[in-house]
Amino acid sequence: MLENRLPTRQTKITGVVLAGGMAQRMGGTDKGLIQLIDRPMIDYVIASLTPQVDTIIINANRNLQQYRHYGYPVVADTIGDFPGPLAGIATALSTAETDLVLTVPCDGPWLPSDLTQRLLDQFTSQNADVCVAHDGNRMQPVFGLFHKRILPDIEDYLSAGERKLQLWLKRVRLATADFSDHPEAFINVNTPEEKERVERILSGSTSTQ
């Protein structure tokens, strides 16, 4: 088990938008830049994330210049061929200047407004290395709070050719934060059908809560 040190409440947090995926089920389209109504999907994510963190990083592997227009650092994975969210988390941890990094996907337009606080509360109380959201049915591991101390272990895992975030989580002290009161907050856009559904909701309201 990795050594743990409790963060203080004053610990600053870097928010990271994971936009480095291949999006095969969306025909390979860069999901963060897909238009929902009249805005790129990442717009909704950044708007919800900004009040909850001290600074933001965007993890992307293509269309880097477009992402830079948001005014935040844009970092690409050091491993090629779209290796998955764990590689993006490693990239974020190696780039961030804070010990704690909050990750969210680029295709989740309704982040809970208290996502950071709930994750931090459980991270602290359970003396964890990582805390991820749980929607009442399953873990949502890309909505997570990660401490920089676990970076060497992720790098070892990736160097061994492993990629699966769920399996890696078994290697560290893991906490979960209960979001079963807002499971709809974890709706994401993986297929054209889901995009249509989200657009129908957005056309009536910009929030599911």
C-alpha positions, 0 to 999 in steps of 0.5 A: 500500500502506498504511503499516505499523508492527509491533505489539509483543507487549504490544499489547492486542486488542479482540474483536468478535462480528459479529452484525449480519447479516440471516441470510436463509438462516435466515429472517431470524432473529437468528443470535446469539440462536438457541438451540443446545441450551439456550443462545443461539449467541453464548454459545458464541462469547463463552465461547471468545473471552473468554480470548483478548482484553482486551475485547469488543464486540458488533456488532448491528443489532437486539435490542440490549437482549438483547445488552447483557445480556452486559455488553459494549458493543453497537454498530450499523452506521452504514450501514443495511439490513444492509450486511454484515460489512465495515461491522461491522468498520468500526464495531468499528474506530471504536469500539475503544480498541485498535489491533488488533481481532479479529473473529469471527462470531456463528454459529461456536460452536467458535473455535480456542483459539489463534485470536488467537495464530496470527493475531497471529504471522502479522500480526507476521511478515508486517508486515500490515494484516490477517491472516485465518484459512485453513482449508486450503481457503479463507480465512475472512475474518470470522475476522480481525485488523485494525489500526485504521490501515485504517479510513479505507480501509474507509470510503472503500470503503463510501462508494463503495457497495462492500460485499464483504469479499473484494474489499476485502482485495485493497487492503491488505497481507494475511496468512493464518494456517494452520488446516488442522489444525482446519478443523472450527473454522470450521463455522458456522450458515447454514441450519436444516440446519446448525443441526441438524447443530451441535446433534447435535455439541453434544449429544455434546461442546461442542468439535470439537477 
